[in-house]
Amino acid sequence: MLVVIIILYVIGISLIVLSIFGSKTEGLTTRHTLYTFGSAIIVIAIFMSIGYVIQYLTSVLYSM
């Protein structure tokens, strides 16, 4: 699960970086789409991270 979250962060960040430093021949729509997809993937990864932390903390609490 942790590997999936890390992969999502890497994909999201790389899409945002590509939209910022991408080719100058790309249209504004393409860059905006890359930025939107990157942001959406990072938001999904953040929610998955929060769920993972809650699951981990719950298991630690019950093991006490």
Secondary structure, 3 states (H helix, E strand, C coil): CHHHHHHHHHHHHHHHHHHHHCCCCCCHHHHHHHHHHHHHHHHHHHHHHHHHHHHHHHHHHHCC
